[in-house]
Amino acid sequence: MLIVDAQVHTWAASTPERPWSGGGEPQRAVPFTNADLLQEMNTAGVDRAVLVPPGWEGSRNDLALAAAQAHPDRFAVMGRIAPQVLSKSKGALIGWRKQPGMLGLRLAMNVPRAPEILGSGKLDWLWAEAEAEGVPLMMLMLMEHVSLVDAIAARHPQLKIVMDHFALDGHKRDAEAFRDFDKLLAIAKRPNVAAKASALPCYTTDVYPFRSLQPYIRQAYDAFGPQRLFWGTDLSRSPIPYRQQVTMFTEEIPWLSAGDKEWIMGRGICEWLGWPLP
């Protein structure tokens, strides 16, 4: 079975030659490099990883693309785009996927201003261009704003969108975190929207194997189906070892069939993003 992590951040130290420009705090005090990730993957039995450049580095994709070009069988990239480009640059996504290793675009919209940003019409060019260019999107949203993505998905039925981390709020845990989970489940009616079952141990006070999460995973499975439900870890903030992130799905959820696991653990994300299977 192919094991593909749908989201991992790697980064380098902030230096005068390559300063961070995105603000915010990194998930670890010491940078988590591409080499660190490759070693972790080899130990945990993870075949591939989708690299998502972290926000604190700014809008640069250089390190992730370098990893994907050096190890095209192990890494691919969902890149970032500069805020100033987002607001006014039609044409920015033309040829986006021609960058070696680049699969799509990741947008972080998990902010209170999301309705203002998404409702202003300033990004209408981006949805249309991503749809026309076949550039899939990963979107980090707050649960209360998922309906905004639903409207975009309805207007652009060929635009592939992945809802990151089940649209959960990183400041909430357990029942509070999942209180409005039905809002995520509702968007499953759009065949061009998938969900990333990623970083889930970060949203609970439970311990491995996280039995309390399984009812929510089951609801997402029933809504999206195994072909639109993607396992991932956001490893740099994981509270458990990488191998346990794998086995909580492959060994600890008895109602998942072998075929379900094949889709959820790797095949689904590769087919959705257009990353050729080995």
C-alpha positions in Angstrom: 0.0 0.0 0.0 1.3 3.4 -1.0 1.6 5.7 2.0 1.5 9.4 1.1 1.4 12.2 3.7 -1.0 14.9 2.4 0.7 17.7 4.4 4.1 18.3 5.9 6.0 21.6 6.4 9.8 21.9 6.1 11.8 25.1 6.5 15.2 26.6 7.0 16.5 29.1 9.6 15.8 32.7 9.1 19.1 34.4 8.0 20.0 37.7 6.5 20.5 36.0 3.1 17.1 34.2 3.4 14.9 36.0 5.9 11.5 34.9 6.9 8.8 37.4 5.9 5.5 35.8 6.9 5.3 36.6 10.6 4.1 34.1 13.2 6.0 31.5 15.1 7.4 28.3 13.7 6.0 25.0 14.9 9.4 23.9 16.2 12.3 26.0 17.6 14.8 24.2 15.4 14.1 24.1 11.7 12.6 20.9 10.3 14.5 20.3 7.0 13.9 18.3 3.9 16.6 15.9 5.1 15.0 15.5 8.5 11.7 14.7 6.9 13.2 12.1 4.5 14.8 10.4 7.4 11.5 10.4 9.4 9.6 9.0 6.3 12.1 6.2 5.9 11.7 5.2 9.5 7.9 5.5 9.6 7.3 3.7 6.3 5.9 6.8 4.5 6.6 6.6 0.7 5.7 10.2 -0.3 4.9 13.6 1.2 3.1 16.7 -0.1 5.2 19.7 1.0 3.3 22.8 2.0 5.7 25.7 2.5 5.0 27.2 6.0 3.5 30.7 6.4 6.3 32.0 8.6 8.7 31.8 5.7 6.5 34.0 3.6 5.5 33.2 0.1 8.6 31.4 -1.0 8.5 27.8 -2.4 12.2 27.4 -3.1 13.1 24.8 -0.5 10.1 22.6 -1.2 10.6 22.7 -4.9 14.3 21.9 -4.5 13.3 18.8 -2.5 10.7 17.7 -5.1 13.3 18.2 -7.9 15.9 16.2 -6.0 13.5 13.4 -5.0 10.6 13.5 -7.4 9.5 10.0 -6.3 9.2 11.2 -2.7 8.1 14.9 -2.7 5.7 17.2 -4.5 4.6 20.7 -3.6 1.4 22.7 -3.0 2.9 26.1 -3.2 2.2 29.5 -1.8 1.6 32.8 -3.6 2.3 36.3 -2.3 -0.6 38.3 -0.9 0.1 41.2 -3.2 -0.2 38.8 -6.2 -3.4 37.3 -4.8 -5.1 40.7 -4.7 -4.3 41.9 -8.2 -2.3 39.6 -10.5 -4.3 37.9 -13.2 -2.2 35.4 -15.0 -0.1 34.4 -12.0 -1.3 30.8 -12.3 -0.7 30.4 -16.0 1.9 27.7 -16.2 2.0 27.2 -12.4 2.1 23.4 -12.7 5.0 23.6 -15.3 7.3 24.3 -12.3 9.0 20.9 -11.8 7.5 19.3 -8.6 4.6 21.8 -8.3 1.1 20.3 -8.1 -1.1 23.1 -6.9 -1.7 26.0 -4.5 -2.3 26.3 -0.8 -4.3 29.2 0.6 -4.4 30.0 4.3 -7.8 31.7 5.0 -8.3 30.7 8.6 -8.8 34.3 9.7 -11.8 36.3 10.9 -11.5 38.4 7.7 -12.1 35.5 5.4 -15.7 36.5 4.6 -14.4 40.0 3.6 -11.6 38.5 1.5 -13.6 35.8 -0.2 -16.7 37.9 -0.6 -15.1 41.0 -2.1 -14.7 39.5 -5.6 -11.0 40.3 -5.7 -10.1 36.6 -5.9 -12.6 35.8 -8.6 -9.7 35.8 -11.1 -7.9 33.2 -9.1 -10.7 30.7 -8.9 -11.3 31.0 -12.7 -7.6 30.8 -13.5 -7.0 27.8 -11.2 -10.0 26.0 -12.8 -8.8 26.8 -16.3 -5.2 25.8 -15.6 -6.1 22.7 -13.7 -4.4 23.9 -10.5 -5.9 22.2 -7.4 -6.3 24.2 -4.2 -5.8 23.3 -0.6 -7.6 25.7 1.7 -7.1 26.2 5.4 -10.4 27.6 6.7 -12.4 28.0 9.9 -15.5 25.9 10.1 -17.8 28.8 10.2 -16.5 30.0 6.8 -16.8 26.7 4.9 -20.0 27.9 3.2 -17.9 30.5 1.4 -15.8 27.7 -0.2 -19.1 25.9 -1.0 -20.1 28.9 -3.1 -16.8 29.0 -4.9 -17.0 25.2 -5.6 -20.5 25.6 -7.0 -19.4 28.4 -9.4 -16.3 26.5 -10.5 -17.2 22.8 -10.8 -13.9 21.8 -12.4 -11.9 23.5 -9.7 -10.5 20.9 -7.3 -10.5 22.0 -3.6 -9.2 20.2 -0.5 -10.4 21.3 2.9 -7.4 21.2 5.2 -7.4 19.7 8.7 -11.2 19.1 8.5 -11.5 22.9 8.8 -10.9 22.6 12.6 -9.8 25.5 14.8 -6.2 25.0 16.1 -7.2 26.6 19.4 -10.0 24.1 20.2 -10.1 20.5 21.3 -12.5 17.6 21.5 -16.2 18.3 21.3 -15.6 22.1 21.1 -13.4 21.6 18.1 -16.0 19.4 16.3 -19.1 21.3 17.4 -19.9 22.6 13.9 -18.6 19.6 12.0 -21.8 19.3 10.1 -20.7 22.4 8.2 -17.8 20.6 6.7 -19.8 17.5 6.0 -22.3 19.6 4.1 -19.7 20.6 1.5 -19.2 16.9 0.6 -22.1 17.3 -1.8 -19.7 19.1 -4.1 -17.8 16.4 -6.1 -15.0 18.8 -6.7 -14.3 19.1 -2.9 -12.3 16.7 -0.8 -11.2 16.7 2.9 -7.8 16.3 4.5 -8.0 14.1 7.6 -4.7 15.6 8.8 -3.2 16.7 12.1 -6.2 15.2 13.9 -4.3 14.3 17.1 -3.7 18.0 17.5 -7.4 18.6 18.1 -8.0 16.3 21.0 -6.9 15.7 24.6 -7.3 11.9 24.0 -4.2 9.7 23.6 -3.2 7.1 21.0 -5.0 5.4 19.3 -7.5 8.3 19.6 -10.7 6.3 19.8 -12.6 9.6 20.4 -11.7 10.8 16.9 -13.1 7.8 15.1 -16.8 8.9 15.1 -15.8 12.1 13.3 -13.6 10.2 10.9 -16.5 7.9 10.2 -18.8 10.9 9.5 -16.3 12.3 7.1 -15.8 8.9 5.5 -19.6 8.5 5.0 -19.9 12.0 3.5 -16.8 12.2 1.3 -16.1 8.5 0.7 -12.6 7.0 0.8 -11.6 8.5 -2.6 -12.0 12.1 -1.3 -10.6 11.6 2.2 -6.9 12.1 2.5 -4.6 11.1 5.4 -2.0 13.6 6.5 0.0 14.6 9.6 1.3 18.2 9.6 4.2 16.3 11.2 6.2 19.3 12.6 3.5 19.8 15.2 2.5 16.2 15.8 2.2 15.1 19.4 2.9 11.5 18.6 5.7 9.7 16.6 5.3 9.5 12.9 4.8 5.8 12.8 1.8 6.1 15.2 0.3 8.7 12.8 0.3 5.9 10.2 -0.9 3.1 12.3 -3.8 5.1 13.9 -5.4 4.7 10.4 -3.9 1.5 9.1 -4.2 -0.6 12.2 -6.6 1.0 14.7 -9.8 1.8 12.7 -11.4 -1.7 12.2 -14.2 -0.5 9.9 -11.8 0.6 7.2 -11.4 -2.0 4.5 -8.1 -2.7 2.7 -9.5 -0.9 -0.3 -10.5 2.1 1.9 -7.0 2.3 3.3 -5.4 2.2 -0.1 -7.4 5.3 -1.1 -7.2 7.2 2.2 -3.5 6.6 2.9 -2.1 7.6 -0.5 -3.8 6.7 -3.8 -6.6 9.3 -3.3 -4.3 12.4 -2.8 -2.1 11.4 -5.7 -5.0 11.0 -8.1 -6.7 14.2 -6.9 -3.6 16.3 -7.3 -2.4 14.6 -10.5 0.8 13.1 -9.0 1.4 9.9 -11.1 1.3 6.7 -9.1 4.5 4.7 -9.0 
